[in-house]
């Protein structure tokens, strides 16, 4: 448990007199198109339709004779409504995974127990399906509805598979323009879809919300959520309740102003829009609460948008009929630059409760006032009933990026507890009597030129990667990362088109802190007793978690492991090689009395590390007891040799190249040219040998269709040549350094896990962790 000062009373940090009574927000352009549209395999839909027609023609008397044939055809699929999501543990629904977090609670708990601690060692591969998109990270959690699996993929594509056999039923390609990749913070990713009635609904990178027929994959409607000219994207999964689709967007770093919107699930028509931060006060306020929120800002914050994009966490609670949204970080990052003169900057980095029907504000809790550390509070919000001090309470739970685990009354926003779930956090010194964090003055790196190593890192003690709550054990299972991140402010400093106002080329004056127990681990946390129960160290814990009634917890770890742990003790009881890394969450479902575990293996763990990464396999993997299927042998792979041209350019040219690289290239291609993401490692680029070829790519946009857009608006040809000189110098430096063995497909060599810290043990080596996905 944290040693930070604790408040004696437990009143929540909320505005109890700030409830809004009006303002549905602004609407953006809406369009609806008749099916069929999109890249769909019509022959699949026609075959299924024909089978159904044949069965109908045979008549009732003949159905028994063709029962075996009929069992090959998945059910109609996606017959999902609010009642079914509420009754998710009922026998008819226990074998489904109906929403991103399985049901409205977002607990990611499956009541199935056919697979359990006593027989999980018999788990084997039942089937797998190759996915075509291998050029991006798969952050998706599959949906499983009535015999069908729905999987989102990079570039916002959607697959449907037969849950029994793995046969692909259809695929939908929304045709996101390749040049849109430059507008994305952290990759061409999508985390999942929603099911409602006969539809599957999901968002696209270019800001659309699309609904298709769950059976055929044919488009029903499409709505443009974001301004097409704004640098906004949709990467998170929508949620649906009572016919309303809730969706946010990403893009705080791109000078944007965040909002959550609701749409009619049958038509795609916008119903309401709630803005996270106030705009220009001279133009009025869309919502009453924004008027008093504006008093927590200073300067002309609206000129850079303010930020707050709610890019992931959305939870609907049928008990309160409220929708809870986790809001994003500020833009730019340092509060002193974003809002000179101080202020908490509402509603950045908060949990906000809204009326699901109207979008009206009910309450909020700001987890990180005046956020300067990219602690966007967009992590999963879980609802549950807990017995605390002998009293049953309906609560929200969140393990925030800022390192604090919150338990909050769902109806009122009253904070019950706020406890560090990592050993230390240096951005705060404690909490006041209302659980408002007390900010460490030294952490305000925008107010001085010394810089600051923030703990936990800007990547978060827990980021978007799903955690899971098991009501049988009463424990929350959190993919946890404990480390530091260097931050140095610089007014107007840019990273590509992201106005962050941090200087990525500089380091703080002080050395990074030495952190005992630093590293990545799967953490079992007791939210009632407010303490750690067990942990399992891993090379990286940036992978989603799922738990079951069989006393099991499932999680992936790099480079290519999928494992099961005892939910009560943390003992690892099963593992398998997936040939690729797992980033998103796994699911469990049941068909014909057989329990399955499904997960997508194809992702990369993050940005900014070192070493060359081989191309990924991309597969949907499904396991069952006694499964006998096998994956194809891995193709032997050796990284290509570094073969750069000789160094060129004087010291001034190289310094200019380094600055421009850090501003415009590092976010995708890695610090100092080292990349562990899905983007190319530029040190190996053939274009380094030709100034003309390099200019054609960087300035002329020769590879725009692949997502590498022209940078002619922000770089000159001389800048491009300086960048080429800098990358060549990095490549020659790497070529002359001692080389280790190359990895095989699926990722870099495994990182040795850190041992668990012994009481009183010496400090572990300092660690710096990458920024998060959006």
Secondary structure, 3 states (H helix, E strand, C coil): CCCCECCCCCCCCCCCCCCCCCCCCCCCCCCCCCCCCCCCCHHHHHHHHHHHHHHHHHCHHHHHHHHHHHCCCCCCCCCECHHHHHCCCCCCCCCCECCCCCCCCCCCEECCCCCCCCCHHHEEEEEEEECCCCCCCCCCCCEEECCEEEEEEHHHEEEEEECCCCCEEEEECCCCCHHHHHHCCCCCCCCCCEEEECEEEEECCCCEEEEEECCCCCEEEEEECCCCCCCCECCCCCEEECCEEEECCECHHHCCECEEEEEECCCCCEEEEEECCCCCHHHCCCCHHHHHHHHHCCCCHHHHCEECCCCCCEEEECCCCEEEEECCCEECCCHHHHCCCCCCCCCCCEEEEEECCCCCEEEEEECCCCCCCCCCCCCCCEEEEEEECCEEEEEEEEECCCCEEEEEECCCCCEEEEEECCCCCCCEEEECCCCCEEECHHHCHHHCCCCEEEECCCCCCCCCCCCEEECCCCEEEEEEEECEEEECECCCCCECCECCCECCCCCCCCCCCCCCCCEEEEEEEECCCCEEEEEEEECCCCCCEEEECCCEEEEEECCCEEEEEECCCCCEEEEEECCCECCCCCEEEEECCEEEEEEEECECCCCCCCCCCCCCCCEEEEEEECCCCCCCCCCCCCCCCCCCCCCCCCHHHHHHHHHHHHHHCHHHHCHHHCCCCCCCCHHHCHHHHCHHHHHHHHCCCCCHHHCCCCCCCCCCHHHHHHHHHHHHHHHHHHHCCCCCCCCCCCCCCCCCCCCCCCCCCCCCCCCECCCCCC
